[in-house]
């Protein structure tokens, strides 16, 4: 091995030395979960319609599942800070895996709704997972660590839409969707077993008291809301800006595949190719984005992410296959920038002992507005205009970017 090669290997080893312990286990489970997650997502909207649903029913399912997820975010953050992160993550990952069986064996959209509700309740572990990630990475590597999640999504999910497309061609829509949901169940169970090896990051967590768990909801709400008095004001403004973004994205995300197939006349298999282009772009851009966030700060990448959105959205609304080939890399760059910069800034601003509650509270408000966005988007799409749900998010970018630009400030000293 040449001296140059040894130098490159040494540099790479130093650059990625933080991938160990809890973070390494999470990386391995993300690979397993993200590999299969995008298979059914590729044609989810069409699957609901095929099972006697409609665009509005897609919105109703999203609305109900989001409300259920919101309901567990306060206790999720409270339990993560009081009883620890590990037990919540492990137990609920098993539940999340099994929830996909409702999708796989659904005779109509009604059982999909049940599965969505069960899945959302299992997301009570989201604040614990976000807190465990924040606890397990050094502050100088946060941008890179969060970008690795985007990289994994790009690497592991790149073949997923194509596999979904090939299964669709071979078996048809409904049988292929059932196959993909069974695959999701198996891979998520493997990830759940791996997560048993996670180590707790909270010092001396309280002993779990089952009877207390069920009576802790009022206390969880009180303590989770009060935590906003203990964090910098920038964290509150960051939450407000994210609420605008969450509502805007939730207006159109459930309906993109339906709009592409039915309005833009893009063949279903070509849609799987477009999704692959999205994930390849995220794969190529993830690490540079993370490096940018660590070197030049968090605010500017968030603003750049938002600035890329209007061009991509207009190419989608008035698009065809060729225009979407150009639009989706813009979406990919925006996603990896936001997914690296936003959680890094949240972690920088939030003390370790408050992260579970801060992340639970912020998740609650974001999920509530996402639920409203799903329902409003379905109503507008079905009753007013297919295009309006793609135009309104561009308008909502204005207050979001102004809040980030003028009211959110990066801390002089980042929380450990």
C-alpha positions as CSV (number, residue, x, y, z in Angstrom):
1,X,0.0,0.0,0.0
2,X,1.4,3.4,-1.0
3,X,1.9,6.2,1.4
4,X,-0.9,8.2,-0.4
5,X,-3.3,5.2,0.1
6,X,-2.4,4.9,3.7
7,X,-3.0,8.7,4.2
8,X,-6.4,8.4,2.5
9,X,-7.4,5.5,4.7
10,X,-6.2,7.2,7.8
11,X,-8.2,10.3,6.9
12,X,-11.3,8.3,6.2
13,X,-10.9,6.4,9.5
14,X,-10.6,9.7,11.4
15,X,-13.6,11.2,9.5
16,X,-15.9,8.4,10.3
17,X,-14.5,7.4,13.8
18,X,-17.8,8.4,15.4
19,X,-19.7,5.5,13.8
20,X,-19.5,3.2,16.7
21,X,-21.6,1.9,19.6
22,X,-25.2,3.0,19.6
23,X,-24.8,5.0,16.4
24,X,-23.3,2.0,14.5
25,X,-26.3,-0.2,15.6
26,X,-28.7,2.5,14.5
27,X,-26.9,2.8,11.1
28,X,-27.2,-1.0,10.6
29,X,-30.9,-1.0,11.4
30,X,-31.5,2.0,9.2
31,X,-30.0,0.1,6.3
32,X,-32.4,-2.8,6.9
33,X,-35.4,-0.7,7.4
34,X,-34.8,1.9,4.6
35,X,-34.1,-0.9,2.0
36,X,-37.7,-2.1,2.2
37,X,-39.6,1.0,3.4
38,X,-39.7,2.7,0.0
39,X,-41.0,-0.4,-1.8
40,X,-44.6,0.0,-0.8
41,X,-44.3,3.8,-0.6
42,X,-43.7,3.8,-4.4
43,X,-47.3,3.0,-5.2
44,X,-49.0,3.5,-1.8
45,X,-51.6,6.1,-3.1
46,X,-52.6,3.9,-6.0
47,X,-52.9,0.9,-3.6
48,X,-55.4,2.7,-1.4
49,X,-57.5,3.8,-4.5
50,X,-57.4,0.2,-5.8
51,X,-58.8,-1.0,-2.4
52,X,-62.0,1.1,-2.9
53,X,-60.4,4.3,-1.6
54,X,-60.0,7.8,-3.2
55,X,-57.8,10.8,-3.0
56,X,-59.9,12.0,-0.1
57,X,-59.6,8.6,1.7
58,X,-55.8,8.9,1.3
59,X,-56.1,12.2,3.2
60,X,-58.4,10.7,5.8
61,X,-55.9,7.9,6.5
62,X,-53.1,10.4,6.7
63,X,-55.1,12.7,9.0
64,X,-56.1,9.9,11.4
65,X,-52.6,8.3,11.6
66,X,-51.0,11.7,12.1
67,X,-53.4,12.5,15.0
68,X,-52.6,9.2,16.6
69,X,-48.9,9.8,16.2
70,X,-49.2,13.3,17.7
71,X,-51.1,12.0,20.7
72,X,-48.1,9.9,21.7
73,X,-45.3,12.5,21.2
74,X,-45.8,14.2,24.7
75,X,-45.6,10.9,26.6
76,X,-42.8,9.7,24.2
77,X,-40.5,12.6,25.1
78,X,-41.4,12.5,28.8
79,X,-40.8,8.7,29.0
80,X,-37.6,9.0,27.1
81,X,-36.1,11.5,29.6
82,X,-37.5,9.8,32.7
83,X,-37.2,6.1,32.0
84,X,-34.5,6.1,29.3
85,X,-34.3,5.8,25.5
86,X,-33.5,2.1,24.9
87,X,-36.5,0.2,26.2
88,X,-38.9,2.4,24.3
89,X,-37.0,2.2,21.0
90,X,-36.6,-1.6,21.1
91,X,-40.2,-2.5,22.1
92,X,-41.8,-0.1,19.7
93,X,-39.6,-1.2,16.8
94,X,-41.1,-4.7,17.2
95,X,-44.6,-3.2,17.2
96,X,-43.8,-1.1,14.2
97,X,-42.7,-4.2,12.3
98,X,-45.9,-6.1,13.0
99,X,-48.1,-3.2,12.1
100,X,-47.3,-3.7,8.4
101,X,-49.2,-7.0,8.5
102,X,-52.5,-4.9,8.5
103,X,-51.4,-3.4,5.1
104,X,-50.3,-6.8,3.7
105,X,-53.6,-8.5,4.4
106,X,-56.0,-5.6,3.9
107,X,-59.1,-6.5,1.8
108,X,-60.1,-2.8,1.7
109,X,-58.7,0.5,2.7
110,X,-60.4,0.2,6.1
111,X,-57.8,-2.2,7.4
112,X,-55.0,0.0,6.0
113,X,-56.5,2.7,8.3
114,X,-56.2,0.3,11.3
115,X,-52.6,-0.5,10.4
116,X,-51.8,3.2,10.0
117,X,-53.2,3.9,13.5
118,X,-51.2,1.0,15.1
119,X,-48.1,2.2,13.3
120,X,-48.5,5.7,14.5
121,X,-49.0,4.7,18.1
122,X,-45.8,2.7,17.9
123,X,-44.1,6.0,16.9
124,X,-44.2,6.9,20.6
125,X,-40.5,6.0,20.3
126,X,-39.6,8.8,17.9
127,X,-38.5,11.3,20.6
128,X,-36.4,8.6,22.3
129,X,-34.8,7.7,19.0
130,X,-34.0,11.3,18.1
131,X,-32.6,11.9,21.6
132,X,-30.5,8.7,21.5
133,X,-29.0,9.8,18.1
134,X,-28.2,13.3,19.6
135,X,-26.7,11.7,22.7
136,X,-24.5,9.4,20.7
137,X,-22.6,11.7,18.3
138,X,-20.0,14.4,19.0
139,X,-21.2,18.0,18.4
140,X,-18.4,18.6,15.8
141,X,-19.7,15.7,13.7
142,X,-23.5,16.3,13.9
143,X,-23.9,17.5,10.3
144,X,-22.0,14.5,9.0
145,X,-23.9,12.1,11.2
146,X,-27.3,13.3,10.2
147,X,-26.2,13.3,6.5
148,X,-25.2,9.7,6.9
149,X,-28.9,8.9,7.5
150,X,-29.7,10.6,4.2
151,X,-26.8,8.6,2.6
152,X,-28.1,5.3,3.9
153,X,-31.6,6.3,2.6
154,X,-29.9,6.9,-0.8
155,X,-27.8,3.7,-0.8
156,X,-30.3,1.2,0.7
157,X,-33.5,2.6,-1.0
158,X,-32.0,3.2,-4.4
159,X,-33.1,-0.3,-5.7
160,X,-36.4,-0.2,-3.8
161,X,-38.6,1.6,-6.3
162,X,-37.2,-0.4,-9.2
163,X,-37.9,-3.6,-7.2
164,X,-41.4,-2.4,-6.6
165,X,-41.8,-1.6,-10.3
166,X,-40.6,-5.0,-11.3
167,X,-43.0,-6.7,-8.9
168,X,-45.8,-4.6,-10.2
169,X,-45.0,-5.6,-13.8
170,X,-44.8,-9.3,-12.7
171,X,-47.8,-9.6,-10.3
172,X,-49.9,-6.5,-10.7
173,X,-50.6,-3.7,-8.2
174,X,-52.4,-5.4,-5.3
175,X,-50.4,-8.7,-5.1
176,X,-47.1,-6.8,-5.5
177,X,-48.0,-4.4,-2.7
178,X,-48.9,-7.3,-0.4
179,X,-45.5,-8.9,-1.1
180,X,-43.6,-5.7,-0.3
181,X,-45.5,-5.1,3.0
182,X,-44.5,-8.7,4.0
183,X,-40.9,-7.9,3.2
184,X,-41.1,-4.7,5.3
185,X,-42.4,-6.8,8.2
186,X,-39.5,-9.3,8.0
187,X,-36.7,-6.6,7.7
188,X,-38.2,-4.5,10.4
189,X,-38.2,-7.5,12.8
190,X,-34.5,-8.1,12.0
191,X,-33.8,-4.4,12.8
192,X,-35.8,-4.7,16.1
193,X,-33.6,-7.7,17.2
194,X,-30.5,-5.7,16.4
195,X,-31.7,-2.8,18.5
196,X,-31.7,-5.0,21.6
197,X,-28.0,-4.3,21.6
198,X,-28.4,-0.6,22.2
199,X,-27.0,0.9,25.4
200,X,-28.9,3.4,27.5
201,X,-27.6,7.0,27.4
202,X,-29.5,8.5,30.4
203,X,-27.6,8.2,33.7
204,X,-29.7,6.4,36.3
205,X,-33.1,6.3,34.6
206,X,-36.1,5.7,36.8
207,X,-37.3,2.1,37.2
208,X,-40.2,1.5,34.8
209,X,-43.5,1.4,36.6
210,X,-46.3,0.1,34.4
211,X,-49.1,1.5,36.4
212,X,-47.4,4.9,36.4
213,X,-46.9,4.8,32.6
214,X,-50.7,4.8,32.0
215,X,-51.3,7.7,34.4
216,X,-48.4,9.8,33.3
217,X,-50.1,11.6,30.3
218,X,-51.1,14.8,32.2
219,X,-47.7,15.1,33.8
220,X,-46.0,14.4,30.5
221,X,-47.9,17.2,28.8
222,X,-47.2,19.7,31.6
223,X,-43.4,18.9,31.7
224,X,-43.1,18.8,28.0
225,X,-44.7,22.2,27.4
226,X,-42.8,23.8,30.3
227,X,-39.5,22.7,28.7
228,X,-39.8,25.6,26.2
229,X,-39.0,28.0,29.1
230,X,-35.6,26.4,29.5
231,X,-34.3,26.4,25.9
232,X,-33.1,29.4,23.9
233,X,-35.7,31.5,22.1
234,X,-34.2,30.5,18.8
235,X,-35.4,26.9,19.4
236,X,-39.0,28.2,19.6
237,X,-38.7,30.2,16.4
238,X,-37.1,27.1,14.7
239,X,-40.1,25.1,15.7
240,X,-42.5,27.8,14.3
241,X,-40.6,27.8,10.9
242,X,-40.7,24.0,10.8
243,X,-44.5,24.0,11.4
244,X,-45.0,26.1,8.2
245,X,-42.8,23.6,6.3
246,X,-44.6,20.6,7.7
247,X,-48.0,21.9,6.7
248,X,-46.8,22.8,3.2
249,X,-45.2,19.4,2.5
250,X,-48.2,17.4,4.0
251,X,-50.6,19.2,1.5
252,X,-49.1,17.4,-1.5
253,X,-46.9,14.4,-0.4
254,X,-49.6,11.7,-0.2
255,X,-50.8,12.7,-3.7
256,X,-47.6,13.0,-5.8
257,X,-47.8,9.5,-7.3
258,X,-51.5,9.9,-8.0
259,X,-50.9,13.3,-9.7
260,X,-47.9,12.0,-11.7
261,X,-49.8,8.9,-13.0
262,X,-53.2,10.3,-13.6
263,X,-52.5,14.0,-14.5
264,X,-49.0,13.9,-16.1
265,X,-49.7,10.4,-17.7
266,X,-46.4,9.0,-16.4
267,X,-46.5,5.2,-16.7
268,X,-46.3,3.4,-13.4
269,X,-43.0,1.7,-14.1
270,X,-41.4,5.0,-15.2
271,X,-42.5,6.4,-11.8
272,X,-40.3,3.8,-10.1
273,X,-37.4,5.0,-12.3
274,X,-38.0,8.6,-11.2
275,X,-38.0,7.6,-7.5
276,X,-34.7,5.8,-8.1
277,X,-33.2,9.0,-9.6
278,X,-34.3,10.8,-6.4
279,X,-32.5,8.4,-4.1
280,X,-29.4,8.3,-6.3
281,X,-29.2,12.1,-6.1
282,X,-29.5,11.9,-2.3
283,X,-26.8,9.2,-2.2
284,X,-24.4,11.4,-4.1
285,X,-25.1,14.6,-2.3
286,X,-25.5,13.4,1.3
287,X,-21.9,13.5,2.5
288,X,-21.1,16.8,0.8
289,X,-24.2,18.3,2.4
290,X,-23.2,17.0,5.9
291,X,-19.7,18.4,5.5
292,X,-21.1,21.8,4.4
293,X,-23.3,21.9,7.5
294,X,-20.4,21.1,9.9
295,X,-18.0,23.6,8.2
296,X,-20.3,26.5,7.5
297,X,-23.0,26.3,10.0
298,X,-26.7,25.2,10.1
299,X,-28.8,28.3,9.1
300,X,-27.6,28.8,5.5
301,X,-28.1,25.2,4.4
302,X,-31.7,25.3,5.8
303,X,-32.3,28.5,3.8
304,X,-30.7,27.0,0.6
305,X,-32.9,23.9,1.0
306,X,-36.0,26.1,1.1
307,X,-34.8,28.2,-1.9
308,X,-34.5,25.1,-4.1
309,X,-38.1,24.0,-3.5
310,X,-40.1,26.4,-5.8
311,X,-38.2,25.4,-8.9
312,X,-38.6,21.7,-8.2
313,X,-42.3,22.1,-7.4
314,X,-43.1,24.1,-10.6
315,X,-41.3,21.5,-12.7
316,X,-43.5,18.9,-11.1
317,X,-46.8,20.8,-11.5
318,X,-46.2,21.5,-15.2
319,X,-44.0,18.6,-15.8
320,X,-43.5,15.4,-17.8
321,X,-41.0,12.6,-17.4
322,X,-38.1,14.7,-18.7
323,X,-38.8,17.7,-16.5
324,X,-39.1,15.4,-13.4
325,X,-35.7,14.0,-14.2
326,X,-34.3,17.5,-13.6
327,X,-36.7,18.3,-10.7
328,X,-35.9,15.3,-8.5
329,X,-32.2,16.0,-8.0
330,X,-33.2,19.5,-6.7
331,X,-35.6,17.8,-4.3
332,X,-32.8,15.4,-3.3
333,X,-30.3,18.2,-2.6
334,X,-33.0,20.1,-0.6
335,X,-33.8,17.0,1.4
336,X,-30.2,16.1,2.4
337,X,-29.4,19.7,3.3
338,X,-32.5,20.0,5.5
339,X,-32.1,16.5,7.0
340,X,-28.5,17.4,8.0
341,X,-28.9,21.0,9.1
342,X,-32.2,21.1,10.9
343,X,-31.6,18.3,13.5
344,X,-28.0,19.5,14.0
345,X,-29.3,22.9,14.9
346,X,-32.0,21.5,17.2
347,X,-29.3,19.4,19.0
348,X,-26.9,22.4,19.2
349,X,-29.6,24.4,21.0
350,X,-31.0,21.7,23.4
351,X,-29.3,20.5,26.6
352,X,-29.0,16.7,26.8
353,X,-31.4,16.3,29.7
354,X,-34.2,18.2,27.8
355,X,-33.9,16.6,24.4
356,X,-36.5,13.9,24.8
357,X,-39.2,16.5,25.8
358,X,-38.1,19.1,23.3
359,X,-38.2,16.6,20.5
360,X,-41.5,15.1,21.7
361,X,-43.1,18.5,21.8
362,X,-41.8,19.7,18.5
363,X,-42.9,16.4,16.9
364,X,-46.4,16.9,18.4
365,X,-46.9,20.3,16.8
366,X,-45.4,19.2,13.5
367,X,-47.5,16.1,13.3
368,X,-50.7,18.0,14.2
369,X,-50.2,20.5,11.3
370,X,-49.2,17.6,9.0
371,X,-52.5,15.8,9.9
372,X,-54.4,19.0,9.0
373,X,-52.3,19.3,5.8
374,X,-53.2,15.7,4.7
375,X,-56.9,16.4,5.2
376,X,-56.9,19.8,3.6
377,X,-54.8,18.5,0.7
378,X,-57.2,15.7,0.1
379,X,-60.2,18.0,0.1
380,X,-58.6,20.5,-2.2
381,X,-57.3,17.8,-4.6
382,X,-60.6,16.1,-4.9
383,X,-63.0,19.1,-4.9
384,X,-61.1,22.2,-6.1
385,X,-57.9,21.7,-8.1
386,X,-55.2,19.1,-8.4
387,X,-52.5,21.8,-8.9
388,X,-53.3,24.1,-5.9
389,X,-51.9,21.6,-3.3
390,X,-48.5,22.0,-5.1
391,X,-48.7,25.8,-5.3
392,X,-49.7,26.7,-1.7
393,X,-46.5,25.2,-0.2
394,X,-44.4,27.7,-2.3
395,X,-46.4,30.5,-0.6
396,X,-45.8,29.1,2.8
397,X,-42.0,29.2,2.2
398,X,-42.0,33.0,2.6
399,X,-42.8,33.2,6.4
400,X,-40.7,30.1,7.0
401,X,-37.6,31.6,5.4
402,X,-38.1,35.0,7.0
403,X,-38.3,33.4,10.5
404,X,-35.1,31.5,9.9
405,X,-33.3,34.5,8.4
406,X,-34.1,37.0,11.1
407,X,-35.2,35.2,14.3
408,X,-33.2,32.0,14.5
409,X,-29.6,32.4,15.7
410,X,-26.9,29.7,16.0
411,X,-25.5,29.3,19.5
412,X,-22.0,30.5,20.2
413,X,-21.4,27.3,22.1
414,X,-23.1,24.2,21.0
415,X,-24.7,21.8,23.6
416,X,-22.8,18.5,24.0
